[in-house]
Amino acid sequence: MQTPHELEIAIFRAGGDPGKARVYVTVSISDAEAGMIDLDVAEREAVLRGALGGVHGALSEELDTRGVMTLSETVELV
């Protein structure tokens, strides 16, 4: 199963090209330490989507955002 673990948010001028963004914000979810709460896949995705919404909402209307979520998958080899 693929697990969301990082989000890169490009911030650019509204109507501009997100590929030419000069400002990036990276949000990552670290692995839970022993005995600490861990998030399931849906919770991880919700946290990263919330971060994107929060950054977008904090900006003026002259700026826009685009997020790229990185997923990881663990495969057991026998």
mmCIF file of the N, C-alpha and C atoms, coordinates in Angstrom:
data_MODEL
# 
_entry.id   MODEL 
# 
loop_
_atom_site.group_PDB 
_atom_site.id 
_atom_site.type_symbol 
_atom_site.label_atom_id 
_atom_site.label_alt_id 
_atom_site.label_comp_id 
_atom_site.label_asym_id 
_atom_site.label_entity_id 
_atom_site.label_seq_id 
_atom_site.pdbx_PDB_ins_code 
_atom_site.Cartn_x 
_atom_site.Cartn_y 
_atom_site.Cartn_z 
_atom_site.occupancy 
_atom_site.B_iso_or_equiv 
_atom_site.pdbx_formal_charge 
_atom_site.auth_seq_id 
_atom_site.auth_comp_id 
_atom_site.auth_asym_id 
_atom_site.auth_atom_id 
_atom_site.pdbx_PDB_model_num 
ATOM 1   N N  . MET A 1 1  ? 0.845  -1.181  0.000   1.00 0.00 ? 1  MET A N  1 
ATOM 2   C CA . MET A 1 1  ? 0.000  0.000   0.000   1.00 0.00 ? 1  MET A CA 1 
ATOM 3   C C  . MET A 1 1  ? 0.887  1.240   0.000   1.00 0.00 ? 1  MET A C  1 
ATOM 4   N N  . GLN A 1 2  ? 0.522  2.202   -0.799  1.00 0.00 ? 2  GLN A N  1 
ATOM 5   C CA . GLN A 1 2  ? 1.290  3.444   -0.869  1.00 0.00 ? 2  GLN A CA 1 
ATOM 6   C C  . GLN A 1 2  ? 0.906  4.353   0.293   1.00 0.00 ? 2  GLN A C  1 
ATOM 7   N N  . THR A 1 3  ? 1.924  4.934   0.915   1.00 0.00 ? 3  THR A N  1 
ATOM 8   C CA . THR A 1 3  ? 1.726  5.780   2.084   1.00 0.00 ? 3  THR A CA 1 
ATOM 9   C C  . THR A 1 3  ? 2.196  7.203   1.790   1.00 0.00 ? 3  THR A C  1 
ATOM 10  N N  . PRO A 1 4  ? 1.319  8.213   1.931   1.00 0.00 ? 4  PRO A N  1 
ATOM 11  C CA . PRO A 1 4  ? 1.744  9.600   1.747   1.00 0.00 ? 4  PRO A CA 1 
ATOM 12  C C  . PRO A 1 4  ? 2.744  9.987   2.838   1.00 0.00 ? 4  PRO A C  1 
ATOM 13  N N  . HIS A 1 5  ? 3.859  10.615  2.442   1.00 0.00 ? 5  HIS A N  1 
ATOM 14  C CA . HIS A 1 5  ? 4.796  11.015  3.479   1.00 0.00 ? 5  HIS A CA 1 
ATOM 15  C C  . HIS A 1 5  ? 5.400  12.395  3.269   1.00 0.00 ? 5  HIS A C  1 
ATOM 16  N N  . GLU A 1 6  ? 5.203  13.009  2.105   1.00 0.00 ? 6  GLU A N  1 
ATOM 17  C CA . GLU A 1 6  ? 5.767  14.344  1.903   1.00 0.00 ? 6  GLU A CA 1 
ATOM 18  C C  . GLU A 1 6  ? 4.934  15.119  0.896   1.00 0.00 ? 6  GLU A C  1 
ATOM 19  N N  . LEU A 1 7  ? 4.947  16.432  1.051   1.00 0.00 ? 7  LEU A N  1 
ATOM 20  C CA . LEU A 1 7  ? 4.241  17.326  0.140   1.00 0.00 ? 7  LEU A CA 1 
ATOM 21  C C  . LEU A 1 7  ? 5.151  18.490  -0.188  1.00 0.00 ? 7  LEU A C  1 
ATOM 22  N N  . GLU A 1 8  ? 5.331  18.752  -1.472  1.00 0.00 ? 8  GLU A N  1 
ATOM 23  C CA . GLU A 1 8  ? 6.072  19.939  -1.895  1.00 0.00 ? 8  GLU A CA 1 
ATOM 24  C C  . GLU A 1 8  ? 5.062  20.906  -2.486  1.00 0.00 ? 8  GLU A C  1 
ATOM 25  N N  . ILE A 1 9  ? 5.035  22.121  -1.963  1.00 0.00 ? 9  ILE A N  1 
ATOM 26  C CA . ILE A 1 9  ? 4.082  23.135  -2.403  1.00 0.00 ? 9  ILE A CA 1 
ATOM 27  C C  . ILE A 1 9  ? 4.833  24.216  -3.162  1.00 0.00 ? 9  ILE A C  1 
ATOM 28  N N  . ALA A 1 10 ? 4.477  24.393  -4.422  1.00 0.00 ? 10 ALA A N  1 
ATOM 29  C CA . ALA A 1 10 ? 5.040  25.480  -5.226  1.00 0.00 ? 10 ALA A CA 1 
ATOM 30  C C  . ALA A 1 10 ? 4.144  26.701  -5.045  1.00 0.00 ? 10 ALA A C  1 
ATOM 31  N N  . ILE A 1 11 ? 4.757  27.846  -4.814  1.00 0.00 ? 11 ILE A N  1 
ATOM 32  C CA . ILE A 1 11 ? 4.014  29.106  -4.686  1.00 0.00 ? 11 ILE A CA 1 
ATOM 33  C C  . ILE A 1 11 ? 4.428  29.992  -5.864  1.00 0.00 ? 11 ILE A C  1 
ATOM 34  N N  . PHE A 1 12 ? 3.442  30.477  -6.605  1.00 0.00 ? 12 PHE A N  1 
ATOM 35  C CA . PHE A 1 12 ? 3.725  31.246  -7.816  1.00 0.00 ? 12 PHE A CA 1 
ATOM 36  C C  . PHE A 1 12 ? 2.650  32.302  -8.026  1.00 0.00 ? 12 PHE A C  1 
ATOM 37  N N  . ARG A 1 13 ? 2.915  33.243  -8.918  1.00 0.00 ? 13 ARG A N  1 
ATOM 38  C CA . ARG A 1 13 ? 1.945  34.295  -9.231  1.00 0.00 ? 13 ARG A CA 1 
ATOM 39  C C  . ARG A 1 13 ? 0.714  33.676  -9.881  1.00 0.00 ? 13 ARG A C  1 
ATOM 40  N N  . ALA A 1 14 ? -0.467 34.127  -9.489  1.00 0.00 ? 14 ALA A N  1 
ATOM 41  C CA . ALA A 1 14 ? -1.719 33.611  -10.053 1.00 0.00 ? 14 ALA A CA 1 
ATOM 42  C C  . ALA A 1 14 ? -1.678 33.726  -11.572 1.00 0.00 ? 14 ALA A C  1 
ATOM 43  N N  . GLY A 1 15 ? -2.077 32.660  -12.251 1.00 0.00 ? 15 GLY A N  1 
ATOM 44  C CA . GLY A 1 15 ? -2.070 32.648  -13.707 1.00 0.00 ? 15 GLY A CA 1 
ATOM 45  C C  . GLY A 1 15 ? -0.711 32.313  -14.283 1.00 0.00 ? 15 GLY A C  1 
ATOM 46  N N  . GLY A 1 16 ? 0.295  32.166  -13.423 1.00 0.00 ? 16 GLY A N  1 
ATOM 47  C CA . GLY A 1 16 ? 1.653  31.866  -13.874 1.00 0.00 ? 16 GLY A CA 1 
ATOM 48  C C  . GLY A 1 16 ? 1.887  30.380  -14.044 1.00 0.00 ? 16 GLY A C  1 
ATOM 49  N N  . ASP A 1 17 ? 3.122  30.046  -14.302 1.00 0.00 ? 17 ASP A N  1 
ATOM 50  C CA . ASP A 1 17 ? 3.532  28.671  -14.530 1.00 0.00 ? 17 ASP A CA 1 
ATOM 51  C C  . ASP A 1 17 ? 4.099  28.078  -13.247 1.00 0.00 ? 17 ASP A C  1 
ATOM 52  N N  . PRO A 1 18 ? 3.422  27.078  -12.656 1.00 0.00 ? 18 PRO A N  1 
ATOM 53  C CA . PRO A 1 18 ? 3.934  26.486  -11.414 1.00 0.00 ? 18 PRO A CA 1 
ATOM 54  C C  . PRO A 1 18 ? 5.293  25.826  -11.596 1.00 0.00 ? 18 PRO A C  1 
ATOM 55  N N  . GLY A 1 19 ? 5.627  25.450  -12.817 1.00 0.00 ? 19 GLY A N  1 
ATOM 56  C CA . GLY A 1 19 ? 6.928  24.867  -13.092 1.00 0.00 ? 19 GLY A CA 1 
ATOM 57  C C  . GLY A 1 19 ? 8.054  25.866  -12.958 1.00 0.00 ? 19 GLY A C  1 
ATOM 58  N N  . LYS A 1 20 ? 7.725  27.154  -12.960 1.00 0.00 ? 20 LYS A N  1 
ATOM 59  C CA . LYS A 1 20 ? 8.734  28.206  -12.823 1.00 0.00 ? 20 LYS A CA 1 
ATOM 60  C C  . LYS A 1 20 ? 8.658  28.883  -11.461 1.00 0.00 ? 20 LYS A C  1 
ATOM 61  N N  . ALA A 1 21 ? 8.003  28.213  -10.513 1.00 0.00 ? 21 ALA A N  1 
ATOM 62  C CA . ALA A 1 21 ? 7.895  28.773  -9.159  1.00 0.00 ? 21 ALA A CA 1 
ATOM 63  C C  . ALA A 1 21 ? 9.278  28.915  -8.554  1.00 0.00 ? 21 ALA A C  1 
ATOM 64  N N  . ARG A 1 22 ? 9.484  29.955  -7.785  1.00 0.00 ? 22 ARG A N  1 
ATOM 65  C CA . ARG A 1 22 ? 10.770 30.183  -7.140  1.00 0.00 ? 22 ARG A CA 1 
ATOM 66  C C  . ARG A 1 22 ? 10.713 29.924  -5.646  1.00 0.00 ? 22 ARG A C  1 
ATOM 67  N N  . VAL A 1 23 ? 9.511  29.718  -5.144  1.00 0.00 ? 23 VAL A N  1 
ATOM 68  C CA . VAL A 1 23 ? 9.345  29.465  -3.714  1.00 0.00 ? 23 VAL A CA 1 
ATOM 69  C C  . VAL A 1 23 ? 8.671  28.111  -3.536  1.00 0.00 ? 23 VAL A C  1 
ATOM 70  N N  . TYR A 1 24 ? 9.272  27.287  -2.714  1.00 0.00 ? 24 TYR A N  1 
ATOM 71  C CA . TYR A 1 24 ? 8.706  25.975  -2.409  1.00 0.00 ? 24 TYR A CA 1 
ATOM 72  C C  . TYR A 1 24 ? 8.647  25.797  -0.904  1.00 0.00 ? 24 TYR A C  1 
ATOM 73  N N  . VAL A 1 25 ? 7.598  25.164  -0.438  1.00 0.00 ? 25 VAL A N  1 
ATOM 74  C CA . VAL A 1 25 ? 7.452  24.795  0.966   1.00 0.00 ? 25 VAL A CA 1 
ATOM 75  C C  . VAL A 1 25 ? 7.329  23.273  0.977   1.00 0.00 ? 25 VAL A C  1 
ATOM 76  N N  . THR A 1 26 ? 8.104  22.626  1.834   1.00 0.00 ? 26 THR A N  1 
ATOM 77  C CA . THR A 1 26 ? 8.043  21.169  1.931   1.00 0.00 ? 26 THR A CA 1 
ATOM 78  C C  . THR A 1 26 ? 7.505  20.785  3.299   1.00 0.00 ? 26 THR A C  1 
ATOM 79  N N  . VAL A 1 27 ? 6.517  19.901  3.293   1.00 0.00 ? 27 VAL A N  1 
ATOM 80  C CA . VAL A 1 27 ? 5.928  19.387  4.526   1.00 0.00 ? 27 VAL A CA 1 
ATOM 81  C C  . VAL A 1 27 ? 6.148  17.880  4.516   1.00 0.00 ? 27 VAL A C  1 
ATOM 82  N N  . SER A 1 28 ? 6.720  17.352  5.591   1.00 0.00 ? 28 SER A N  1 
ATOM 83  C CA . SER A 1 28 ? 6.924  15.905  5.633   1.00 0.00 ? 28 SER A CA 1 
ATOM 84  C C  . SER A 1 28 ? 6.412  15.348  6.954   1.00 0.00 ? 28 SER A C  1 
ATOM 85  N N  . ILE A 1 29 ? 5.980  14.100  6.893   1.00 0.00 ? 29 ILE A N  1 
ATOM 86  C CA . ILE A 1 29 ? 5.512  13.395  8.081   1.00 0.00 ? 29 ILE A CA 1 
ATOM 87  C C  . ILE A 1 29 ? 6.609  12.412  8.458   1.00 0.00 ? 29 ILE A C  1 
ATOM 88  N N  . SER A 1 30 ? 7.140  12.566  9.649   1.00 0.00 ? 30 SER A N  1 
ATOM 89  C CA . SER A 1 30 ? 8.203  11.667  10.091  1.00 0.00 ? 30 SER A CA 1 
ATOM 90  C C  . SER A 1 30 ? 7.602  10.377  10.631  1.00 0.00 ? 30 SER A C  1 
ATOM 91  N N  . ASP A 1 31 ? 8.427  9.358   10.714  1.00 0.00 ? 31 ASP A N  1 
ATOM 92  C CA . ASP A 1 31 ? 7.973  8.085   11.269  1.00 0.00 ? 31 ASP A CA 1 
ATOM 93  C C  . ASP A 1 31 ? 7.714  8.246   12.759  1.00 0.00 ? 31 ASP A C  1 
ATOM 94  N N  . ALA A 1 32 ? 6.708  7.557   13.241  1.00 0.00 ? 32 ALA A N  1 
ATOM 95  C CA . ALA A 1 32 ? 6.369  7.618   14.659  1.00 0.00 ? 32 ALA A CA 1 
ATOM 96  C C  . ALA A 1 32 ? 7.455  6.942   15.492  1.00 0.00 ? 32 ALA A C  1 
ATOM 97  N N  . GLU A 1 33 ? 7.766  7.538   16.619  1.00 0.00 ? 33 GLU A N  1 
ATOM 98  C CA . GLU A 1 33 ? 8.707  6.923   17.537  1.00 0.00 ? 33 GLU A CA 1 
ATOM 99  C C  . GLU A 1 33 ? 7.966  5.859   18.345  1.00 0.00 ? 33 GLU A C  1 
ATOM 100 N N  . ALA A 1 34 ? 8.734  4.950   18.907  1.00 0.00 ? 34 ALA A N  1 
ATOM 101 C CA . ALA A 1 34 ? 8.136  3.866   19.691  1.00 0.00 ? 34 ALA A CA 1 
ATOM 102 C C  . ALA A 1 34 ? 7.201  4.428   20.754  1.00 0.00 ? 34 ALA A C  1 
ATOM 103 N N  . GLY A 1 35 ? 6.009  3.878   20.824  1.00 0.00 ? 35 GLY A N  1 
ATOM 104 C CA . GLY A 1 35 ? 5.042  4.291   21.833  1.00 0.00 ? 35 GLY A CA 1 
ATOM 105 C C  . GLY A 1 35 ? 4.270  5.557   21.492  1.00 0.00 ? 35 GLY A C  1 
ATOM 106 N N  . MET A 1 36 ? 4.578  6.183   20.357  1.00 0.00 ? 36 MET A N  1 
ATOM 107 C CA . MET A 1 36 ? 3.890  7.412   19.968  1.00 0.00 ? 36 MET A CA 1 
ATOM 108 C C  . MET A 1 36 ? 2.810  7.087   18.935  1.00 0.00 ? 36 MET A C  1 
ATOM 109 N N  . ILE A 1 37 ? 1.887  8.012   18.755  1.00 0.00 ? 37 ILE A N  1 
ATOM 110 C CA . ILE A 1 37 ? 0.798  7.811   17.798  1.00 0.00 ? 37 ILE A CA 1 
ATOM 111 C C  . ILE A 1 37 ? 1.351  7.734   16.378  1.00 0.00 ? 37 ILE A C  1 
ATOM 112 N N  . ASP A 1 38 ? 0.780  6.880   15.580  1.00 0.00 ? 38 ASP A N  1 
ATOM 113 C CA . ASP A 1 38 ? 1.105  6.808   14.161  1.00 0.00 ? 38 ASP A CA 1 
ATOM 114 C C  . ASP A 1 38 ? -0.186 7.122   13.403  1.00 0.00 ? 38 ASP A C  1 
ATOM 115 N N  . LEU A 1 39 ? -0.044 7.621   12.196  1.00 0.00 ? 39 LEU A N  1 
ATOM 116 C CA . LEU A 1 39 ? -1.201 7.967   11.376  1.00 0.00 ? 39 LEU A CA 1 
ATOM 117 C C  . LEU A 1 39 ? -1.414 6.904   10.321  1.00 0.00 ? 39 LEU A C  1 
ATOM 118 N N  . ASP A 1 40 ? -2.679 6.581   10.048  1.00 0.00 ? 40 ASP A N  1 
ATOM 119 C CA . ASP A 1 40 ? -2.935 5.652   8.955   1.00 0.00 ? 40 ASP A CA 1 
ATOM 120 C C  . ASP A 1 40 ? -2.853 6.413   7.625   1.00 0.00 ? 40 ASP A C  1 
ATOM 121 N N  . VAL A 1 41 ? -3.002 5.704   6.531   1.00 0.00 ? 41 VAL A N  1 
ATOM 122 C CA . VAL A 1 41 ? -2.835 6.295   5.205   1.00 0.00 ? 41 VAL A CA 1 
ATOM 123 C C  . VAL A 1 41 ? -3.792 7.466   4.985   1.00 0.00 ? 41 VAL A C  1 
ATOM 124 N N  . ALA A 1 42 ? -5.059 7.299   5.325   1.00 0.00 ? 42 ALA A N  1 
ATOM 125 C CA . ALA A 1 42 ? -6.052 8.365   5.123   1.00 0.00 ? 42 ALA A CA 1 
ATOM 126 C C  . ALA A 1 42 ? -5.733 9.590   5.974   1.00 0.00 ? 42 ALA A C  1 
ATOM 127 N N  . GLU A 1 43 ? -5.274 9.368   7.198   1.00 0.00 ? 43 GLU A N  1 
ATOM 128 C CA . GLU A 1 43 ? -4.926 10.490  8.082   1.00 0.00 ? 43 GLU A CA 1 
ATOM 129 C C  . GLU A 1 43 ? -3.702 11.236  7.557   1.00 0.00 ? 43 GLU A C  1 
ATOM 130 N N  . ARG A 1 44 ? -2.722 10.498  7.054   1.00 0.00 ? 44 ARG A N  1 
ATOM 131 C CA . ARG A 1 44 ? -1.530 11.135  6.485   1.00 0.00 ? 44 ARG A CA 1 
ATOM 132 C C  . ARG A 1 44 ? -1.907 12.014  5.296   1.00 0.00 ? 44 ARG A C  1 
ATOM 133 N N  . GLU A 1 45 ? -2.746 11.481  4.413   1.00 0.00 ? 45 GLU A N  1 
ATOM 134 C CA . GLU A 1 45 ? -3.161 12.256  3.246   1.00 0.00 ? 45 GLU A CA 1 
ATOM 135 C C  . GLU A 1 45 ? -3.945 13.494  3.682   1.00 0.00 ? 45 GLU A C  1 
ATOM 136 N N  . ALA A 1 46 ? -4.805 13.356  4.675   1.00 0.00 ? 46 ALA A N  1 
ATOM 137 C CA . ALA A 1 46 ? -5.586 14.491  5.173   1.00 0.00 ? 46 ALA A CA 1 
ATOM 138 C C  . ALA A 1 46 ? -4.681 15.576  5.748   1.00 0.00 ? 46 ALA A C  1 
ATOM 139 N N  . VAL A 1 47 ? -3.647 15.178  6.470   1.00 0.00 ? 47 VAL A N  1 
ATOM 140 C CA . VAL A 1 47 ? -2.703 16.151  7.039   1.00 0.00 ? 47 VAL A CA 1 
ATOM 141 C C  . VAL A 1 47 ? -2.014 16.930  5.924   1.00 0.00 ? 47 VAL A C  1 
ATOM 142 N N  . LEU A 1 48 ? -1.534 16.231  4.892   1.00 0.00 ? 48 LEU A N  1 
ATOM 143 C CA . LEU A 1 48 ? -0.835 16.908  3.806   1.00 0.00 ? 48 LEU A CA 1 
ATOM 144 C C  . LEU A 1 48 ? -1.771 17.785  2.983   1.00 0.00 ? 48 LEU A C  1 
ATOM 145 N N  . ARG A 1 49 ? -2.985 17.313  2.725   1.00 0.00 ? 49 ARG A N  1 
ATOM 146 C CA . ARG A 1 49 ? -3.960 18.148  2.003   1.00 0.00 ? 49 ARG A CA 1 
ATOM 147 C C  . ARG A 1 49 ? -4.321 19.392  2.834   1.00 0.00 ? 49 ARG A C  1 
ATOM 148 N N  . GLY A 1 50 ? -4.428 19.200  4.149   1.00 0.00 ? 50 GLY A N  1 
ATOM 149 C CA . GLY A 1 50 ? -4.706 20.327  5.029   1.00 0.00 ? 50 GLY A CA 1 
ATOM 150 C C  . GLY A 1 50 ? -3.596 21.352  5.019   1.00 0.00 ? 50 GLY A C  1 
ATOM 151 N N  . ALA A 1 51 ? -2.347 20.879  4.961   1.00 0.00 ? 51 ALA A N  1 
ATOM 152 C CA . ALA A 1 51 ? -1.205 21.790  4.889   1.00 0.00 ? 51 ALA A CA 1 
ATOM 153 C C  . ALA A 1 51 ? -1.257 22.611  3.607   1.00 0.00 ? 51 ALA A C  1 
ATOM 154 N N  . LEU A 1 52 ? -1.591 21.965  2.488   1.00 0.00 ? 52 LEU A N  1 
ATOM 155 C CA . LEU A 1 52 ? -1.714 22.686  1.221   1.00 0.00 ? 52 LEU A CA 1 
ATOM 156 C C  . LEU A 1 52 ? -2.820 23.732  1.311   1.00 0.00 ? 52 LEU A C  1 
ATOM 157 N N  . GLY A 1 53 ? -3.961 23.356  1.851   1.00 0.00 ? 53 GLY A N  1 
ATOM 158 C CA . GLY A 1 53 ? -5.072 24.301  2.002   1.00 0.00 ? 53 GLY A CA 1 
ATOM 159 C C  . GLY A 1 53 ? -4.720 25.453  2.915   1.00 0.00 ? 53 GLY A C  1 
ATOM 160 N N  . GLY A 1 54 ? -3.978 25.170  3.981   1.00 0.00 ? 54 GLY A N  1 
ATOM 161 C CA . GLY A 1 54 ? -3.579 26.217  4.912   1.00 0.00 ? 54 GLY A CA 1 
ATOM 162 C C  . GLY A 1 54 ? -2.625 27.211  4.287   1.00 0.00 ? 54 GLY A C  1 
ATOM 163 N N  . VAL A 1 55 ? -1.636 26.715  3.543   1.00 0.00 ? 55 VAL A N  1 
ATOM 164 C CA . VAL A 1 55 ? -0.686 27.609  2.865   1.00 0.00 ? 55 VAL A CA 1 
ATOM 165 C C  . VAL A 1 55 ? -1.431 28.440  1.829   1.00 0.00 ? 55 VAL A C  1 
ATOM 166 N N  . HIS A 1 56 ? -2.278 27.786  1.039   1.00 0.00 ? 56 HIS A N  1 
ATOM 167 C CA . HIS A 1 56 ? -3.033 28.510  0.004   1.00 0.00 ? 56 HIS A CA 1 
ATOM 168 C C  . HIS A 1 56 ? -3.916 29.591  0.633   1.00 0.00 ? 56 HIS A C  1 
ATOM 169 N N  . GLY A 1 57 ? -4.585 29.244  1.720   1.00 0.00 ? 57 GLY A N  1 
ATOM 170 C CA . GLY A 1 57 ? -5.485 30.198  2.377   1.00 0.00 ? 57 GLY A CA 1 
ATOM 171 C C  . GLY A 1 57 ? -4.765 31.374  3.015   1.00 0.00 ? 57 GLY A C  1 
ATOM 172 N N  . ALA A 1 58 ? -3.502 31.199  3.361   1.00 0.00 ? 58 ALA A N  1 
ATOM 173 C CA . ALA A 1 58 ? -2.741 32.270  4.005   1.00 0.00 ? 58 ALA A CA 1 
ATOM 174 C C  . ALA A 1 58 ? -2.185 33.288  3.007   1.00 0.00 ? 58 ALA A C  1 
ATOM 175 N N  . LEU A 1 59 ? -2.220 32.961  1.731   1.00 0.00 ? 59 LEU A N  1 
ATOM 176 C CA . LEU A 1 59 ? -1.625 33.830  0.712   1.00 0.00 ? 59 LEU A CA 1 
ATOM 177 C C  . LEU A 1 59 ? -2.636 34.820  0.164   1.00 0.00 ? 59 LEU A C  1 
ATOM 178 N N  . SER A 1 60 ? -2.122 35.897  -0.408  1.00 0.00 ? 60 SER A N  1 
ATOM 179 C CA . SER A 1 60 ? -2.998 36.874  -1.060  1.00 0.00 ? 60 SER A CA 1 
ATOM 180 C C  . SER A 1 60 ? -3.540 36.256  -2.350  1.00 0.00 ? 60 SER A C  1 
ATOM 181 N N  . GLU A 1 61 ? -4.552 36.896  -2.921  1.00 0.00 ? 61 GLU A N  1 
ATOM 182 C CA . GLU A 1 61 ? -5.161 36.397  -4.154  1.00 0.00 ? 61 GLU A CA 1 
ATOM 183 C C  . GLU A 1 61 ? -4.210 36.506  -5.347  1.00 0.00 ? 61 GLU A C  1 
ATOM 184 N N  . GLU A 1 62 ? -3.123 37.241  -5.185  1.00 0.00 ? 62 GLU A N  1 
ATOM 185 C CA . GLU A 1 62 ? -2.152 37.391  -6.268  1.00 0.00 ? 62 GLU A CA 1 
ATOM 186 C C  . GLU A 1 62 ? -1.250 36.169  -6.409  1.00 0.00 ? 62 GLU A C  1 
ATOM 187 N N  . LEU A 1 63 ? -1.294 35.291  -5.413  1.00 0.00 ? 63 LEU A N  1 
ATOM 188 C CA . LEU A 1 63 ? -0.438 34.107  -5.423  1.00 0.00 ? 63 LEU A CA 1 
ATOM 189 C C  . LEU A 1 63 ? -1.288 32.842  -5.484  1.00 0.00 ? 63 LEU A C  1 
ATOM 190 N N  . ASP A 1 64 ? -0.713 31.807  -6.057  1.00 0.00 ? 64 ASP A N  1 
ATOM 191 C CA . ASP A 1 64 ? -1.406 30.526  -6.171  1.00 0.00 ? 64 ASP A CA 1 
ATOM 192 C C  . ASP A 1 64 ? -0.460 29.422  -5.719  1.00 0.00 ? 64 ASP A C  1 
ATOM 193 N N  . THR A 1 65 ? -1.000 28.229  -5.535  1.00 0.00 ? 65 THR A N  1 
ATOM 194 C CA . THR A 1 65 ? -0.196 27.101  -5.081  1.00 0.00 ? 65 THR A CA 1 
ATOM 195 C C  . THR A 1 65 ? -0.502 25.862  -5.903  1.00 0.00 ? 65 THR A C  1 
ATOM 196 N N  . ARG A 1 66 ? 0.473  24.983  -5.927  1.00 0.00 ? 66 ARG A N  1 
ATOM 197 C CA . ARG A 1 66 ? 0.256  23.644  -6.484  1.00 0.00 ? 66 ARG A CA 1 
ATOM 198 C C  . ARG A 1 66 ? 1.077  22.688  -5.639  1.00 0.00 ? 66 ARG A C  1 
ATOM 199 N N  . GLY A 1 67 ? 0.456  21.604  -5.231  1.00 0.00 ? 67 GLY A N  1 
ATOM 200 C CA . GLY A 1 67 ? 1.134  20.636  -4.387  1.00 0.00 ? 67 GLY A CA 1 
ATOM 201 C C  . GLY A 1 67 ? 1.427  19.339  -5.120  1.00 0.00 ? 67 GLY A C  1 
ATOM 202 N N  . VAL A 1 68 ? 2.568  18.742  -4.767  1.00 0.00 ? 68 VAL A N  1 
ATOM 203 C CA . VAL A 1 68 ? 2.939  17.429  -5.281  1.00 0.00 ? 68 VAL A CA 1 
ATOM 204 C C  . VAL A 1 68 ? 3.183  16.533  -4.075  1.00 0.00 ? 68 VAL A C  1 
ATOM 205 N N  . MET A 1 69 ? 2.366  15.502  -3.940  1.00 0.00 ? 69 MET A N  1 
ATOM 206 C CA . MET A 1 69 ? 2.467  14.597  -2.806  1.00 0.00 ? 69 MET A CA 1 
ATOM 207 C C  . MET A 1 69 ? 3.343  13.404  -3.194  1.00 0.00 ? 69 MET A C  1 
ATOM 208 N N  . THR A 1 70 ? 4.273  13.064  -2.314  1.00 0.00 ? 70 THR A N  1 
ATOM 209 C CA . THR A 1 70 ? 5.137  11.914  -2.531  1.00 0.00 ? 70 THR A CA 1 
ATOM 210 C C  . THR A 1 70 ? 4.605  10.740  -1.717  1.00 0.00 ? 70 THR A C  1 
ATOM 211 N N  . LEU A 1 71 ? 4.466  9.617   -2.398  1.00 0.00 ? 71 LEU A N  1 
ATOM 212 C CA . LEU A 1 71 ? 3.989  8.399   -1.751  1.00 0.00 ? 71 LEU A CA 1 
ATOM 213 C C  . LEU A 1 71 ? 5.143  7.402   -1.692  1.00 0.00 ? 71 LEU A C  1 
ATOM 214 N N  . SER A 1 72 ? 5.133  6.571   -0.677  1.00 0.00 ? 72 SER A N  1 
ATOM 215 C CA . SER A 1 72 ? 6.123  5.501   -0.600  1.00 0.00 ? 72 SER A CA 1 
ATOM 216 C C  . SER A 1 72 ? 5.383  4.178   -0.467  1.00 0.00 ? 72 SER A C  1 
ATOM 217 N N  . GLU A 1 73 ? 6.026  3.145   -0.912  1.00 0.00 ? 73 GLU A N  1 
ATOM 218 C CA . GLU A 1 73 ? 5.425  1.819   -0.824  1.00 0.00 ? 73 GLU A CA 1 
ATOM 219 C C  . GLU A 1 73 ? 6.488  0.858   -0.304  1.00 0.00 ? 73 GLU A C  1 
ATOM 220 N N  . THR A 1 74 ? 6.113  0.093   0.684   1.00 0.00 ? 74 THR A N  1 
ATOM 221 C CA . THR A 1 74 ? 7.012  -0.901  1.237   1.00 0.00 ? 74 THR A CA 1 
ATOM 222 C C  . THR A 1 74 ? 6.624  -2.260  0.667   1.00 0.00 ? 74 THR A C  1 
ATOM 223 N N  . VAL A 1 75 ? 7.602  -2.934  0.106   1.00 0.00 ? 75 VAL A N  1 
ATOM 224 C CA . VAL A 1 75 ? 7.368  -4.243  -0.490  1.00 0.00 ? 75 VAL A CA 1 
ATOM 225 C C  . VAL A 1 75 ? 8.271  -5.243  0.211   1.00 0.00 ? 75 VAL A C  1 
ATOM 226 N N  . GLU A 1 76 ? 7.675  -6.304  0.724   1.00 0.00 ? 76 GLU A N  1 
ATOM 227 C CA . GLU A 1 76 ? 8.445  -7.323  1.395   1.00 0.00 ? 76 GLU A CA 1 
ATOM 228 C C  . GLU A 1 76 ? 8.932  -8.344  0.378   1.00 0.00 ? 76 GLU A C  1 
ATOM 229 N N  . LEU A 1 77 ? 10.215 -8.581  0.370   1.00 0.00 ? 77 LEU A N  1 
ATOM 230 C CA . LEU A 1 77 ? 10.803 -9.581  -0.528  1.00 0.00 ? 77 LEU A CA 1 
ATOM 231 C C  . LEU A 1 77 ? 11.101 -10.827 0.271   1.00 0.00 ? 77 LEU A C  1 
ATOM 232 N N  . VAL A 1 78 ? 10.684 -11.943 -0.238  1.00 0.00 ? 78 VAL A N  1 
ATOM 233 C CA . VAL A 1 78 ? 10.862 -13.210 0.475   1.00 0.00 ? 78 VAL A CA 1 
ATOM 234 C C  . VAL A 1 78 ? 11.885 -14.056 -0.228  1.00 0.00 ? 78 VAL A C  1 
# 
